Each structure stands twice: as structure tokens, then as C-alpha cells.
Amino acid sequence: MNDEQQNDLRKEMNKRFDDLDDQFAKLFDYLEERMNKTDASLDNKAEKSEVGRVLQTLDGLSGRLSDVETEQAAHASQLDRHEKKLKQLKPEAGLR
């Protein structure tokens, strides 16, 4: 193989490697873009699940608050009945 053939071969090899480098660069850019989109999508889903957990917690707290309010109303009613009964019993017990 003479020098000219070697140079031609070298040029052809360099061109092929440059083409491969370009293809790998394009593939890398594409994969990087896809991964960024996937990461962003997963971040949004994580946020949605966190919001779901917060809403569930708030719903549970709301239910417990409702139960406490109901119990408090029952205690207030019972206290009123006891106070009325004590007022009725005061004169009988000789208290003012």
C-alpha cells in the first residue's frame, strides 16, 4: 500500500469515526432530553402523591375535629343538665 492509499484510508477512517462521534452525540443529546423529561414527570408525580397524602391527612383531621365538636356539644348539654339539677337541689340541701 503506497502513501497515497494510506492517506486515503486514513481520511476515510477519520470520516467514519467523525460520523460515529456525531451519531453518538445525537444519541446522547436525545437520551439526555428524554431523561430530563422523565425526571420532570416523576417530580410532578411525587408532588401529586404528596398532595394526595396531605389531603388524606386533612380529611382525617377534619373527621376527628367533627367528632370532637360533637362530643363537646354533648358535654356542654350534659353540663347544662347538671347545673339545672344542682339549682333544683340547692334549696332542698339548704344551700344558697
C-alpha positions as CSV (number, residue, x, y, z in Angstrom):
1,M,0.0,0.0,0.0
2,N,1.5,3.3,-1.0
3,D,1.4,6.6,0.8
4,E,-1.5,8.0,-1.2
5,Q,-3.6,4.9,-0.4
6,Q,-2.7,5.1,3.2
7,N,-3.7,8.8,3.3
8,D,-7.0,8.0,1.6
9,L,-7.6,5.1,4.0
10,R,-6.8,7.4,6.9
11,K,-9.1,10.1,5.7
12,E,-11.9,7.5,5.2
13,M,-11.4,6.1,8.7
14,N,-11.3,9.6,10.2
15,K,-14.6,10.4,8.4
16,R,-16.2,7.3,9.7
17,F,-15.1,8.0,13.2
18,D,-16.3,11.6,12.9
19,D,-19.7,10.2,11.7
20,L,-19.8,7.8,14.6
21,D,-19.0,10.7,17.0
22,D,-21.8,12.7,15.5
23,Q,-24.2,9.8,15.9
24,F,-23.2,9.2,19.5
25,A,-23.5,12.9,20.3
26,K,-27.0,13.0,18.8
27,L,-28.0,9.8,20.7
28,F,-26.6,11.2,23.9
29,D,-28.5,14.5,23.4
30,Y,-31.7,12.6,22.7
31,L,-31.3,10.3,25.8
32,E,-30.4,13.3,28.0
33,E,-33.5,15.1,26.9
34,R,-35.7,12.0,27.4
35,M,-34.2,11.5,30.9
36,N,-34.8,15.2,31.8
37,K,-38.5,14.9,30.7
38,T,-38.8,11.6,32.7
39,D,-37.3,13.2,35.8
40,A,-39.6,16.2,35.4
41,S,-42.6,13.9,35.1
42,L,-41.6,11.9,38.1
43,D,-41.1,15.1,40.1
44,N,-44.7,16.1,39.2
45,K,-46.0,12.7,40.2
46,A,-44.2,12.8,43.5
47,E,-45.7,16.2,44.1
48,K,-49.1,14.9,43.3
49,S,-48.7,11.9,45.7
50,E,-47.5,14.3,48.4
51,V,-50.6,16.5,47.8
52,G,-52.8,13.3,48.0
53,R,-51.2,12.4,51.3
54,V,-51.8,15.9,52.7
55,L,-55.4,15.9,51.5
56,Q,-55.9,12.5,53.2
57,T,-54.4,13.8,56.4
58,L,-56.6,16.9,56.3
59,D,-59.6,14.8,55.6
60,G,-58.8,12.6,58.6
61,L,-58.2,15.6,60.8
62,S,-61.5,17.1,59.7
63,G,-63.3,14.0,60.7
64,R,-61.6,13.9,64.1
65,L,-62.4,17.6,64.6
66,S,-66.1,16.9,63.8
67,D,-66.1,14.1,66.3
68,V,-64.5,16.3,69.0
69,E,-67.1,19.1,68.2
70,T,-69.9,16.5,68.6
71,E,-68.5,15.3,71.9
72,Q,-68.0,18.8,73.1
73,A,-71.7,19.7,72.3
74,A,-72.8,16.5,74.2
75,H,-70.6,17.5,77.2
76,A,-72.0,21.1,77.2
77,S,-75.5,19.7,77.1
78,Q,-74.8,17.3,80.0
79,L,-73.2,20.2,82.0
80,D,-76.3,22.3,81.4
81,R,-78.5,19.5,82.7
82,H,-76.3,19.0,85.8
83,E,-76.3,22.7,86.5
84,K,-80.1,22.8,86.3
85,K,-80.4,19.8,88.5
86,L,-78.0,21.4,91.1
87,K,-80.1,24.6,91.1
88,Q,-83.1,22.5,91.8
89,L,-81.4,20.6,94.6
90,K,-79.8,23.7,96.3
91,P,-82.9,24.7,98.3
92,E,-83.5,21.1,99.3
93,A,-80.0,20.8,100.6
94,G,-80.2,24.2,102.4
95,L,-77.7,25.9,100.1
96,R,-77.9,29.3,98.6
